[in-house]
Amino acid sequence: MPTRVCCCCSALRPRYKRLVDNIFPEDPKDGLVKADMEKLTFYAVSAPEKLDRIGSYLAERLSRDVVRHRSGYVLIAMEALDQLLMACHSQSIKPFVESFLHMVAKLLESGEPKLQVLGTNSFVKFANIEEDTPSYHRRYDFFVSRFSAMCHSCHSDPEIRTEIRIAGIRGIQGVVRKTVNDELRATIWEPQHMDKIVPSLLFNMQKIEEVDSRIGPPSSPSATDKEENPAMLAENCFRELLGRATFGNMNNAVRPVFAHLDHHKLWDPNEFAVHCFKIIMYSIQAQYSHHVIQEILGHLDACKKDSPRVRAGIIQVLLEAVAIAAKGSIGPTVLEVFNTLLKHLRLSVEFEANDLQGGSVGSVTLNASSKDNDEKIVQNAIIQTIGFFGSNLPDYQRSEIMMFIMGKVPVFGTSTHTLDISQLGDLGTRRIQIMLLRSLLMVTSGYKAKTIVTALPGSFLDPLLSPSLMEDYELRQLVLEVMHNLMDRHDNRAKLRGIRIIPDVADLKIKREKICRQDTSFMKKNGQQLYRHIYLGCKEEDNVQKNYELLYTSLALITIELANEEVVIDLIRLAIALQDSAIINEDNLPMFHRCGIMALVAAYLNFVSQMIAVPAFCQHVSKVIEIRTMEAPYFLPEHIFRDKCLLPKSLEKHDKNLYFLTNKIAESLGGSGYSVERLSVPYVPQVTDEDRLSRRKSIVDTVSIQVDILPNTIPSDDVVSNTEEITFETLKKAIDTNGMEEQEKEKRRLVIEKFQKAPFEEIAAQCESKANLLHDRLAQILELTIRPPPSPSGTLTITSGHAQYQSVPVYEMKFPDLCVY
């Protein structure tokens, strides 16, 4: 019961107090006295200067009722305050608001849930009022702290706990709406406020039992869910907060998310983390997406020493963010993203290598194996992120990223790469090579360039082909797959999948266009380089079926995308050279690999013969394949790559009808107008420094210079029988190399460049003259004096200084570093 005063005393009291007292009934159950409330409202509107006093008196009464636990009168006082607040919109309302907020704070400080909810509801009503002018001195620090605490309510009664949490979320939403749009006012974007608001919202969002993995923008919750479900209400508030974020305060809103996820260990598993950042990316303005990506990258750097699963969780979140950002503005962070990801890829490989080196028997081995698997999860996540990000970039940026990644691939013997591999060792270096090429494969997927020069410029082609000579079949496979991505401009690769004899190529419906001038120029400049890598790739001892399939696809794609008549002839020469190498077997390849090469040649010649549609050529190829089917099925891909295929013991005794013959092919193509003169010149691949740099044997380890003086001659008895082989070492001792090293290096570079870029006809025309000059040059260097034989026995005597050598009619000198083309 409120305290009543006598009539005399009442008449002496100020009018505003009498009006305020009259709105309170004797029994609080009767509620607010509406008639007296109307009088109080009219008085407040008529005399706005009295509003601050009315507010102060109401606050005084409310404070007293709160202390005395008179909840009924508290409800009446708050209802009166709400009505006055809604009715009055003048400059004098500012002092009244201060009294109002003071009363709301009193309710929030009370320990009764009903009063806390009541105070929150009143604050939300106040937050929806648009004030004419801002109040610069007003701060909401207390309300932020109190509402955040209510969001974490741990009341024993679940219903009351939910009610308090909902009230806290709605209070935070009210604070956001009241302050977020006024930049001159002390806002909630300061870190001390964001560190309370964002974790409170995430704490309630985390209670969602099933976080859906929506690909598109998450659907907006219904009005009922917003009011009854704390998780949905918190999510809606979180969206609203992020939607109002600007350039200057975006980071303050995002950083508390990382702290919450770290504190609650929500990166593994990371479903909730992914859900949060999907909300962030869809809620913020598109032009600020790169800020979020930068924050994720920074957090990834900060967590580089955390467990692999934590790092993998962060990278997967980055993938989701990139997937959304790629549809809009990515900003200037493209290279930063790739650089950071590649750095962490190297770190992951380094951790994996260290675990393998430090592992031992027993439980330690199992632990190392577990870490190894976890690191592979990190590496796969990085590759997926790189690939997805790269595939969504415009072509000009994707070309830059391709060059950027290729520059990171380490090649043995060179220092051109920019990735630090000093701590990796051979195993770790191989692993990083595979990871980087897999990343490059993802980036090049779907890349369509109008000309092959755009897709494979010289600055990219040379370093790309270097790993194709390494003694690792997986690296060579990745290089070929990258090449296919860039060459296949008409999506024909799927039709060529699997090495086989195609009965009718027309059924594949190959798409192709007329070869443009730029592509023709590319093949004149780089064709021999491509042929060389295909030739050497076929002769690797560790090839498996997939290697032969990819090499076959490479030949077919060159035929489709880049082949004119001249290129077709070169490709046929290459195929015949591969067949000859399998028969002669100078590299001592196993029988399976020799038969595999024969099958690859058969599949390709069958394909190219139908592509150029020369009947006589098709007939010859079909006849050879038919004979092989009957007599030597292991020369066909359908048989050799089948499990438990019977292999021959040797190839020397096979009938020549099983082989594709150069004269037959030249005859058939010549009749159709092809220039077949070059078919009679055997294909010999170029020799460059790539062989040395890539840790494989050069195609020409030594060069044999044979001098045939007189055939069928018999050595004379009067010649000294002691002979000494003229090798590179003996010659090296006789050569004065002082001051010639630099000249030799420059000469070698010029020779290599010439053989790479000069037309084939020019090279062939100079071969004979160079061979003749070579002998004269060696004679000058060694000061050799060649004397005619003293007798018709046919022997050759060579004098150098005091040494005398006897030679058989054909003698051989070997020079490891001397290359004859």
C-alpha positions in Angstrom: 0.0 0.0 0.0 1.4 3.4 -0.9 1.7 6.0 1.9 -1.2 8.4 2.0 -0.9 12.0 3.2 -3.5 14.2 4.7 -5.5 16.6 2.5 -3.7 19.7 3.9 -0.3 18.3 3.2 -1.4 17.1 -0.2 -2.5 20.6 -1.2 0.9 21.9 -0.3 2.8 19.4 -2.5 3.9 20.2 -6.0 1.3 19.4 -8.6 3.5 17.0 -10.6 3.9 14.9 -7.4 0.2 14.9 -6.8 -0.4 13.8 -10.4 2.2 11.0 -10.0 0.8 9.8 -6.7 -2.7 9.6 -8.2 -1.8 7.1 -10.9 -1.0 4.5 -8.2 -4.2 2.7 -6.9 -4.6 1.4 -3.4 -4.4 -2.1 -4.7 -1.7 -2.7 -7.3 -3.8 -5.5 -8.8 -6.2 -2.8 -10.1 -3.4 -1.6 -12.3 -2.6 1.9 -13.5 -5.3 4.5 -13.0 -5.9 5.5 -16.6 -7.8 8.7 -15.9 -5.1 10.1 -13.7 -2.5 8.8 -16.2 -4.1 10.9 -18.9 -4.0 13.9 -16.6 -0.3 13.3 -15.9 0.4 12.9 -19.6 -1.4 16.1 -20.5 0.5 18.0 -17.8 3.8 16.7 -19.0 3.1 17.6 -22.6 1.8 21.1 -21.6 4.7 21.7 -19.3 7.7 19.8 -20.7 10.1 21.6 -18.3 8.5 19.5 -15.6 9.5 16.2 -17.3 12.8 15.9 -15.5 11.1 16.3 -12.1 8.4 13.9 -13.0 11.0 11.4 -14.0 13.0 11.9 -10.9 10.0 11.4 -8.6 8.9 8.3 -10.5 12.5 6.9 -10.1 12.5 7.7 -6.4 9.2 5.8 -5.9 10.3 2.9 -8.1 13.6 2.5 -6.2 11.7 2.4 -3.0 9.3 -0.2 -4.3 12.1 -2.4 -5.7 13.8 -2.4 -2.3 10.6 -3.3 -0.6 9.8 -6.0 -3.2 6.5 -4.3 -4.2 6.4 -5.7 -7.7 2.9 -4.5 -8.5 3.8 -0.9 -8.0 7.0 -1.4 -9.9 5.0 -2.6 -12.9 2.7 0.5 -12.6 5.7 2.9 -12.4 7.3 1.4 -15.5 4.1 1.4 -17.5 3.7 5.1 -16.6 7.3 5.8 -17.6 6.8 4.0 -21.0 3.6 6.1 -21.8 5.3 9.4 -20.9 8.3 8.4 -23.0 6.2 7.6 -26.0 4.0 10.8 -25.6 6.7 13.4 -25.2 9.1 14.3 -28.0 10.7 17.6 -27.0 14.2 18.8 -26.1 13.3 18.5 -22.4 13.0 14.8 -22.7 16.8 14.4 -22.3 16.8 14.7 -18.5 13.7 12.5 -18.3 15.6 9.8 -20.3 18.3 9.8 -17.7 15.8 9.1 -15.0 14.2 6.5 -17.2 17.6 4.7 -17.8 18.4 4.9 -14.1 15.1 3.1 -13.3 15.8 0.5 -16.0 19.2 -0.1 -14.4 17.6 -0.6 -11.0 15.4 -3.3 -12.5 18.2 -5.0 -14.2 20.3 -5.1 -11.0 17.5 -6.8 -9.1 17.7 -10.5 -8.6 14.1 -11.1 -9.7 13.8 -12.5 -13.3 10.4 -10.8 -13.8 11.9 -7.4 -13.0 14.9 -8.0 -15.2 12.5 -8.9 -18.1 10.4 -5.8 -17.3 13.4 -3.5 -17.4 14.6 -5.1 -20.7 11.2 -4.6 -22.3 11.1 -0.9 -21.3 14.6 -0.4 -22.7 13.7 -2.0 -26.0 10.7 0.4 -26.3 13.0 3.3 -25.6 15.5 2.0 -28.2 12.9 2.1 -30.9 12.3 5.9 -30.3 14.2 8.1 -32.7 15.5 11.1 -30.9 15.8 14.5 -32.7 19.3 15.2 -31.5 21.9 12.8 -30.1 23.0 12.9 -26.5 26.7 12.8 -26.6 27.3 12.3 -22.9 25.0 9.3 -22.6 26.8 6.0 -22.3 25.5 2.4 -22.3 28.4 0.6 -20.8 26.3 -0.7 -17.9 23.5 -2.0 -20.2 26.0 -3.8 -22.4 27.6 -5.5 -19.5 24.2 -6.4 -17.8 22.5 -7.6 -21.0 25.6 -9.7 -21.8 25.5 -11.3 -18.4 21.8 -12.1 -18.8 22.7 -13.9 -22.1 24.8 -16.3 -20.0 22.1 -16.9 -17.4 22.4 -20.2 -15.6 19.1 -20.2 -13.7 18.1 -23.6 -12.4 14.6 -23.4 -14.1 15.0 -24.0 -17.8 12.0 -21.8 -18.7 13.2 -18.9 -16.6 16.8 -19.4 -17.9 15.5 -19.2 -21.5 13.4 -16.1 -20.7 16.3 -14.3 -19.1 18.6 -15.1 -22.1 16.0 -13.9 -24.6 15.7 -10.7 -22.6 19.5 -10.3 -22.6 19.6 -10.8 -26.4 16.8 -8.3 -27.0 18.5 -5.8 -24.7 21.7 -6.1 -26.8 19.7 -5.7 -29.9 18.2 -2.5 -28.4 21.6 -1.1 -27.6 22.8 -1.8 -31.1 19.8 -0.1 -32.7 20.1 2.9 -30.4 23.8 3.6 -30.8 25.1 1.9 -34.0 24.1 4.6 -36.5 25.5 7.6 -34.7 29.2 8.0 -35.3 29.5 11.1 -33.1 28.2 9.3 -30.0 30.2 6.9 -27.9 29.3 3.7 -29.7 29.4 0.1 -29.0 32.0 -0.6 -31.6 34.8 -0.1 -29.1 36.7 -3.4 -28.4 35.6 -3.5 -24.7 32.0 -3.6 -25.8 32.4 -6.0 -28.7 34.3 -8.4 -26.5 31.1 -8.7 -24.4 28.4 -8.5 -27.1 29.7 -10.9 -29.7 30.6 -13.8 -27.4 27.2 -13.5 -25.7 25.4 -13.8 -29.1 27.7 -16.7 -30.1 27.1 -18.5 -26.8 23.4 -18.6 -27.5 23.8 -19.4 -31.2 25.9 -22.4 -30.2 22.8 -24.0 -28.6 21.4 -24.9 -32.0 21.2 -28.6 -32.0 21.8 -29.1 -35.7 23.7 -26.6 -37.7 22.7 -27.0 -41.3 25.4 -26.8 -43.9 23.6 -24.4 -46.2 25.4 -23.5 -49.4 23.5 -20.4 -50.2 22.6 -17.5 -47.8 21.0 -18.9 -44.6 17.3 -18.4 -44.6 15.8 -15.7 -42.4 14.1 -17.0 -39.2 10.4 -16.6 -38.7 9.0 -14.1 -36.3 7.9 -16.8 -33.9 11.4 -18.3 -33.8 12.9 -14.9 -33.2 10.8 -14.4 -30.1 10.9 -17.9 -28.6 14.2 -19.4 -29.6 17.3 -17.7 -28.1 19.6 -19.2 -30.8 17.5 -17.8 -33.6 17.1 -14.5 -31.9 20.9 -14.3 -31.2 21.6 -15.1 -34.8 19.2 -12.4 -36.1 20.9 -9.9 -33.7 24.3 -11.0 -34.9 23.3 -10.4 -38.5 21.9 -7.0 -37.7 25.1 -6.1 -35.9 27.3 -7.1 -38.8 25.1 -5.5 -41.4 25.6 -2.2 -39.7 29.4 -2.6 -39.5 31.5 -0.1 -41.5 35.0 -0.1 -42.8 36.5 1.3 -39.6 34.9 -1.1 -37.1 34.6 -4.3 -39.1 37.7 -5.8 -37.5 36.4 -5.1 -33.9 33.3 -7.1 -34.7 35.1 -10.1 -36.1 38.0 -10.6 -33.8 35.9 -11.6 -30.7 34.6 -14.5 -32.9 38.0 -16.0 -33.1 38.5 -15.6 -29.3 35.2 -17.3 -28.6 36.0 -20.2 -31.0 39.5 -20.6 -29.5 38.2 -20.5 -25.9 35.5 -23.1 -26.5 37.7 -25.2 -28.8 35.2 -25.0 -31.6 37.7 -25.4 -34.5 37.7 -29.2 -34.2 35.0 -30.0 -35.1 34.4 -26.8 -37.0 30.7 -27.0 -38.0 29.8 -24.1 -35.7 32.8 -22.0 -36.9 31.8 -22.5 -40.5 28.2 -21.6 -39.6 29.4 -18.4 -37.9 31.5 -17.2 -40.8 28.8 -18.0 -43.3 26.6 -15.6 -41.4 29.4 -13.0 -41.2 30.2 -13.2 -45.0 26.5 -13.0 -46.0 25.7 -10.2 -43.5 28.5 -7.7 -44.1 28.7 -5.4 -47.1 30.4 -7.1 -50.0 33.2 -4.6 -50.3 34.4 -5.5 -46.8 34.8 -9.2 -47.5 38.5 -9.0 -47.8 38.7 -7.6 -44.2 37.3 -10.9 -42.9 39.6 -12.9 -45.1 42.6 -11.0 -43.8 41.5 -11.6 -40.2 41.2 -15.4 -40.9 44.7 -15.4 -42.4 46.0 -13.5 -39.4 44.5 -16.0 -37.0 45.9 -18.8 -39.1 49.3 -17.3 -38.6 48.8 -17.0 -34.9 47.8 -20.6 -34.6 50.6 -22.1 -36.8 51.9 -24.1 -33.8 48.5 -25.5 -32.8 47.3 -29.0 -33.6 46.8 -30.0 -37.2 43.1 -30.4 -36.8 42.7 -26.9 -35.4 44.7 -25.5 -38.4 42.6 -27.6 -40.8 39.4 -26.2 -39.2 40.6 -22.6 -39.7 41.6 -23.4 -43.3 38.2 -24.9 -44.0 36.5 -21.8 -42.6 38.7 -19.7 -44.9 37.5 -21.9 -47.8 33.9 -21.1 -47.0 34.7 -17.4 -46.7 36.6 -17.4 -49.9 33.8 -19.2 -51.7 31.3 -16.5 -50.7 33.8 -13.6 -51.2 34.7 -14.8 -54.7 31.2 -14.0 -55.9 31.7 -10.3 -54.9 34.7 -8.2 -54.1 37.9 -10.0 -53.0 39.9 -6.8 -52.8 43.7 -6.6 -52.7 44.3 -9.8 -50.7 44.7 -12.2 -53.6 48.4 -12.7 -53.4 48.3 -12.5 -49.7 45.9 -15.4 -49.5 48.0 -17.6 -51.7 51.3 -16.6 -50.0 49.9 -17.3 -46.6 48.4 -20.7 -47.7 51.6 -21.8 -49.4 53.6 -20.8 -46.3 51.4 -23.0 -44.1 51.6 -25.7 -46.7 55.3 -25.7 -46.3 55.0 -25.6 -42.5 52.7 -28.6 -42.6 55.0 -30.6 -44.8 57.9 -29.6 -42.5 56.0 -30.8 -39.4 55.1 -34.0 -41.2 58.7 -34.6 -42.1 59.9 -33.9 -38.6 57.4 -36.3 -37.1 58.5 -39.1 -39.5 62.2 -38.5 -38.7 61.5 -38.4 -35.0 59.2 -41.4 -34.8 60.4 -44.7 -33.3 58.9 -48.0 -32.5 55.8 -48.7 -30.3 53.4 -46.0 -29.2 55.6 -43.2 -30.6 55.3 -44.6 -34.1 51.5 -44.7 -33.7 51.5 -41.2 -32.5 53.7 -40.0 -35.4 51.4 -41.9 -37.8 48.3 -40.1 -36.4 50.0 -36.7 -36.7 51.0 -37.6 -40.2 47.4 -38.3 -41.1 46.3 -35.0 -39.5 48.9 -33.1 -41.4 47.5 -34.6 -44.6 44.1 -33.2 -43.6 45.7 -29.8 -43.3 47.4 -30.1 -46.7 44.3 -31.3 -48.5 42.3 -28.4 -46.9 45.0 -25.9 -48.2 44.9 -27.3 -51.7 41.1 -27.2 -51.8 41.2 -23.6 -50.7 43.8 -22.6 -53.2 42.0 -24.4 -56.0 38.6 -23.0 -55.2 40.0 -19.5 -54.8 42.0 -19.7 -58.0 39.2 -21.1 -60.0 36.9 -18.2 -59.2 39.4 -15.5 -60.2 39.3 -13.7 -63.5 41.7 -15.0 -66.1 44.3 -12.3 -65.8 44.6 -12.8 -62.0 44.6 -16.6 -62.5 47.6 -16.3 -64.8 49.4 -14.4 -62.1 48.6 -17.0 -59.5 49.8 -19.8 -61.8 53.1 -18.1 -62.1 53.2 -17.4 -58.4 52.7 -21.0 -57.5 55.0 -22.3 -60.1 57.7 -20.0 -58.7 57.4 -21.8 -55.4 57.9 -25.3 -56.8 61.4 -26.4 -55.8 63.6 -28.1 -58.5 66.7 -29.9 -57.5 69.9 -28.1 -58.4 68.2 -24.7 -58.9 67.6 -21.7 -56.6 64.9 -20.0 -58.7 62.1 -21.1 -56.4 61.1 -18.7 -53.6 60.0 -21.3 -51.0 62.3 -22.1 -48.2 63.0 -25.9 -48.2 66.2 -25.9 -46.1 64.5 -27.7 -43.3 62.5 -30.2 -45.4 65.0 -32.7 -46.6 64.5 -34.8 -49.8 61.3 -36.5 -48.6 59.8 -33.2 -47.5 60.9 -31.5 -50.7 59.2 -34.2 -52.8 56.1 -33.8 -50.7 56.0 -30.0 -51.1 56.5 -30.5 -54.9 53.5 -32.7 -55.1 51.4 -30.4 -52.9 52.3 -27.3 -55.0 51.6 -29.1 -58.3 48.3 -30.3 -56.9 47.4 -26.7 -56.0 48.4 -25.6 -59.5 46.3 -28.4 -61.0 43.3 -27.0 -59.0 43.9 -23.4 -60.1 44.2 -24.4 -63.8 41.0 -26.4 -63.8 38.5 -24.8 -66.1 41.0 -22.3 -67.4 40.2 -21.4 -71.1 42.6 -19.2 -73.0 41.9 -18.1 -76.5 45.5 -18.9 -77.6 48.0 -21.4 -76.2 50.6 -18.6 -75.8 48.3 -17.0 -73.2 47.9 -20.3 -71.3 51.5 -21.4 -71.6 53.9 -18.5 -71.9 57.6 -19.3 -72.0 58.1 -17.9 -68.5 55.6 -20.5 -67.3 56.2 -23.4 -69.6 59.9 -23.8 -68.8 59.6 -24.2 -65.1 56.5 -26.3 -65.5 58.2 -28.9 -67.7 61.3 -29.1 -65.4 59.5 -31.4 -62.8 58.4 -33.7 -65.8 62.0 -35.0 -65.9 62.2 -35.9 -62.3 62.5 -39.5 -61.1 59.1 -39.5 -59.6 56.1 -40.8 -61.5 53.6 -38.9 -59.4 55.3 -35.5 -60.2 55.3 -36.3 -63.9 51.6 -37.2 -63.7 50.7 -33.9 -62.1 52.7 -31.9 -64.7 50.9 -33.7 -67.5 47.5 -33.1 -65.9 48.3 -29.3 -65.6 49.3 -29.3 -69.2 46.1 -30.9 -70.2 44.1 -28.3 -68.2 45.8 -25.6 -70.2 45.8 -27.2 -73.6 42.2 -28.6 -73.6 40.3 -25.5 -74.7 37.4 -27.4 -76.2 36.7 -30.0 -73.4 37.9 -33.0 -75.3 40.0 -34.6 -72.6 37.1 -36.6 -71.1 36.5 -38.2 -74.5 40.2 -39.3 -74.6 40.3 -40.7 -71.1 42.0 -44.1 -71.0 44.5 -45.3 -73.5 42.9 -47.6 -76.0 42.5 -48.4 -79.7 39.5 -46.3 -80.8 37.6 -48.1 -83.7 36.1 -44.9 -85.0 37.3 -41.5 -83.8 34.4 -39.8 -85.4 32.1 -41.3 -82.7 33.9 -39.2 -80.1 32.7 -36.0 -81.7 35.9 -34.2 -81.2 35.6 -30.4 -81.1 38.3 -28.5 -82.8 39.0 -25.2 -84.6 41.4 -24.1 -87.3 44.9 -23.5 -85.9 45.5 -19.8 -85.5 48.7 -18.1 -86.3 49.7 -17.6 -82.7 49.3 -21.3 -82.0 51.4 -22.1 -85.1 54.1 -19.8 -83.9 54.0 -21.4 -80.4 54.7 -24.8 -81.8 57.5 -23.6 -84.0 59.1 -22.1 -80.9 58.3 -24.7 -78.3 57.2 -27.8 -80.2 60.6 -29.5 -79.9 60.6 -28.9 -76.1 57.2 -30.6 -75.7 58.2 -33.5 -77.9 61.3 -34.0 -75.9 59.5 -34.2 -72.6 57.0 -36.6 -74.0 59.8 -38.8 -75.4 61.8 -38.8 -72.2 58.6 -39.3 -70.1 57.8 -42.5 -72.0 61.2 -44.0 -71.2 61.1 -43.6 -67.4 61.5 -46.9 -65.5 59.0 -46.1 -62.8 56.1 -45.4 -65.2 52.7 -46.9 -64.3 49.6 -47.3 -66.5 48.4 -43.7 -65.6 51.6 -42.2 -66.9 51.1 -43.9 -70.3 47.5 -42.8 -70.4 48.4 -39.2 -69.7 51.2 -39.2 -72.3 48.8 -40.6 -74.8 46.3 -37.8 -73.9 49.1 -35.3 -74.3 49.8 -36.4 -77.9 46.2 -36.5 -78.7 45.5 -32.9 -77.3 48.5 -31.5 -79.2 47.1 -33.1 -82.4 43.6 -31.6 -81.7 44.6 -28.2 -80.5 47.9 -27.3 -82.1 48.7 -29.6 -85.1 49.1 -28.4 -88.6 50.7 -30.6 -91.3 54.2 -29.9 -90.1 53.3 -30.7 -86.5 51.6 -33.9 -87.5 54.8 -35.0 -89.3 56.8 -34.2 -86.1 54.4 -36.2 -84.0 54.6 -39.2 -86.2 58.4 -39.0 -86.2 58.2 -38.9 -82.4 56.0 -42.0 -82.3 58.3 -43.9 -84.6 61.3 -42.9 -82.5 59.5 -44.2 -79.4 58.8 -47.5 -81.2 62.5 -47.8 -82.2 63.6 -47.0 -78.6 61.4 -49.8 -77.3 62.8 -52.3 -79.8 66.5 -51.3 -79.4 66.1 -50.7 -75.6 69.3 -48.7 -75.1 67.9 -47.7 -71.7 67.5 -51.3 -70.5 63.8 -50.9 -69.7 61.8 -53.8 -68.3 59.7 -55.7 -70.8 56.4 -54.2 -69.4 57.6 -50.7 -70.1 58.8 -51.6 -73.6 55.4 -53.1 -74.4 53.7 -50.2 -72.8 55.5 -47.8 -75.2 54.6 -50.0 -78.1 50.9 -49.9 -77.0 51.0 -46.1 -76.6 52.4 -45.7 -80.1 49.8 -48.0 -81.5 47.0 -46.1 -79.8 48.3 -42.7 -80.9 49.0 -43.6 -84.5 45.5 -45.1 -84.7 44.1 -41.8 -83.4 46.1 -39.5 -85.6 45.6 -41.5 -88.7 41.8 -41.1 -88.3 42.1 -37.4 -87.4 44.0 -36.5 -90.6 41.8 -39.0 -92.6 44.5 -40.3 -95.0 43.1 -43.7 -96.2 46.4 -45.3 -97.0 47.8 -44.3 -93.6 44.7 -45.6 -91.8 45.0 -48.8 -93.8 48.6 -49.4 -92.7 47.9 -48.7 -89.1 44.8 -50.9 -89.0 46.7 -53.7 -90.6 49.5 -53.6 -88.0 46.9 -53.5 -85.2 45.1 -56.4 -86.7 48.3 -58.5 -86.9 49.2 -57.5 -83.4 45.8 -58.6 -82.2 46.5 -62.1 -83.6 50.2 -62.5 -82.9 51.3 -60.0 -80.3 48.4 -58.7 -78.2 50.9 -57.4 -75.6 51.7 -54.6 -78.1 48.1 -53.2 -77.6 46.9 -51.1 -74.7 43.8 -53.3 -74.1 46.1 -56.2 -73.2 49.3 -54.9 -71.8 47.6 -52.8 -69.1 45.4 -55.8 -68.1 46.2 -57.7 -65.0 48.4 -60.8 -65.5 49.2 -60.1 -69.2 51.7 -62.5 -70.6 54.9 -60.7 -71.7 57.4 -61.8 -74.4 60.9 -62.7 -73.5 62.4 -60.5 -76.2 61.4 -58.2 -79.1 64.2 -58.9 -81.5 62.6 -62.0 -83.1 59.3 -60.3 -84.0 58.2 -60.0 -87.6 58.5 -56.5 -89.0 54.8 -56.6 -89.9 54.2 -56.0 -86.2 55.8 -52.6 -86.4 54.7 -49.3 -88.0 57.2 -48.8 -90.8 58.5 -45.3 -91.7 58.6 -46.0 -95.5 55.0 -47.2 -95.5 53.8 -44.1 -93.6 55.9 -41.8 -95.8 54.4 -43.4 -98.9 50.9 -43.1 -97.7 51.2 -39.5 -96.5 53.2 -38.4 -99.6 50.4 -39.5 -101.8 48.0 -37.2 -100.0 50.2 -34.1 -100.4 52.1 -34.1 -97.1 55.8 -33.1 -97.1 57.4 -36.3 -95.9 61.1 -35.6 -96.4 61.6 -35.2 -92.7 60.1 -38.6 -91.9 63.4 -40.1 -93.1 65.3 -38.1 -90.5 65.1 -40.0 -87.2 63.8 -37.9 -84.3 66.5 -37.1 -81.7 65.5 -35.1 -78.7 67.2 -31.9 -77.6 69.7 -32.1 -74.7 69.6 -29.3 -72.2 70.7 -28.6 -68.6 67.2 -29.7 -67.4 68.5 -33.3 -67.2 71.2 -32.3 -64.8 68.9 -30.0 -62.7 66.2 -32.6 -62.4 68.4 -35.5 -61.1 68.0 -37.7 -64.1 70.4 -39.0 -66.6 70.9 -37.0 -69.7 69.6 -38.6 -72.9 73.2 -38.4 -74.1 75.6 -39.3 -71.3 78.5 -39.5 -73.7 79.0 -38.6 -77.3 80.7 -41.1 -79.4 82.7 -39.8 -82.3 83.5 -42.5 -84.7 86.1 -42.2 -87.4 86.0 -44.8 -90.1 89.3 -44.8 -91.9 89.3 -47.9 -94.1 86.7 -50.6 -93.7 87.6 -54.3 -93.7 91.2 -53.6 -92.9 93.5 -55.8 -90.8 95.8 -54.2 -88.1 99.5 -54.4 -89.1 102.0 -56.3 -87.0 104.5 -53.5 -87.0 102.3 -51.2 -85.0 102.8 -51.0 -81.3 100.2 -53.3 -79.6 99.8 -51.2 -76.5 96.8 -49.0 -77.1 95.2 -46.4 -74.9 91.6 -45.4 -75.1 91.2 -41.7 -75.8 88.6 -40.7 -73.2 87.4 -37.4 -72.0 89.7 -37.5 -69.0 92.8 -37.9 -71.1 91.7 -35.1 -73.4 90.8 -32.9 -70.5 94.4 -33.1 -69.2 95.7 -31.9 -72.5 93.3 -28.9 -72.7 94.2 -25.6 -71.1 90.9 -24.5 -69.6 92.2 -21.3 -67.9 90.0 -18.4 -68.8 87.7 -20.5 -71.0 85.0 -21.5 -68.6 82.8 -18.5 -69.0 83.2 -18.6 -72.8 82.2 -22.3 -72.9 79.1 -21.6 -70.7 78.0 -18.8 -73.0 78.6 -21.0 -76.1 76.6 -23.8 -74.6 73.7 -21.4 -73.7 73.6 -20.1 -77.3 73.6 -23.7 -78.7 70.8 -24.7 -76.5 68.8 -21.6 -77.3 69.4 -22.1 -81.0 68.2 -25.7 -81.0 65.1 -24.8 -79.0 64.0 -21.9 -81.3 65.6 -22.4 -84.8 63.5 -24.2 -87.5 64.2 -27.8 -88.0 65.3 -27.4 -91.6 68.0 -24.9 -90.6 69.3 -27.3 -88.0 69.3 -30.3 -90.4 71.2 -28.2 -93.0 74.0 -27.4 -90.5 74.4 -30.9 -89.1 76.8 -32.2 -91.7 79.0 -29.1 -91.6 79.2 -29.2 -87.8 80.2 -32.8 -87.8 83.1 -32.0 -90.1 84.1 -29.0 -88.1 84.1 -31.0 -84.9 86.9 -33.2 -85.9 89.0 -30.3 -87.1 88.4 -28.5 -83.8 89.5 -31.4 -81.7 92.6 -31.8 -83.8 93.5 -28.2 -83.2 93.0 -28.4 -79.4 95.0 -31.6 -79.0 97.6 -30.7 -81.6 97.0 -34.0 -83.2 99.0 -35.0 -86.2 97.3 -37.6 -88.3 99.7 -39.5 -90.5 98.7 -41.8 -93.3 99.2 -45.5 -92.4 102.7 -46.8 -93.3 101.3 -49.9 -94.8 98.1 -50.9 -96.5 97.0 -52.6 -93.3 94.5 -49.9 -92.6 95.7 -48.8 -89.2 95.8 -45.2 -88.0 98.6 -43.8 -86.0 98.0 -40.6 -83.9 100.8 -38.7 -82.3 100.4 -36.2 -79.5 103.5 -35.0 -77.8 105.6 -38.1 -77.0 102.6 -40.5 -76.9 101.8 -42.7 -79.8 98.4 -44.4 -80.1 97.3 -47.1 -82.4 93.7 -47.2 -83.6 91.5 -49.9 -85.1 89.7 -48.8 -88.3 86.9 -47.4 -86.1 87.9 -45.9 -82.8 85.7 -44.1 -80.3 86.3 -41.1 -78.1 83.8 -40.4 -75.3 83.0 -36.9 -74.0 80.4 -36.7 -71.3 79.6 -33.0 -71.6 79.8 -32.8 -75.4 76.5 -32.9 -77.2 76.2 -33.7 -81.0 72.7 -33.2 -82.5 
